[in-house]
């Protein structure tokens, strides 16, 4: 392992210590878990892949409603009322 030094706010430090105690973990272990989670989510899909997926999803749902773009607020309100 590589030793590193970070600076936390007082509140971050207090909350991390409390959470580590509740989970029966060291603060260092909790920070490593957090870093792993961040790295996993950030590296899963790059921006080009996100863009490709969004473009592929566009238009995949069909509806008989012809004025949905113009009347979306009304349709949304109606859906929440029911």
Secondary structure, 3 states (H helix, E strand, C coil): CCCCCCCCCHHHHHHHHHHHHHHCCCHHHHHHHHHHHHHHHHHHCCHHHHHHHHHHHCCCCCCCCCCHHHHHHHHHHHHHHC
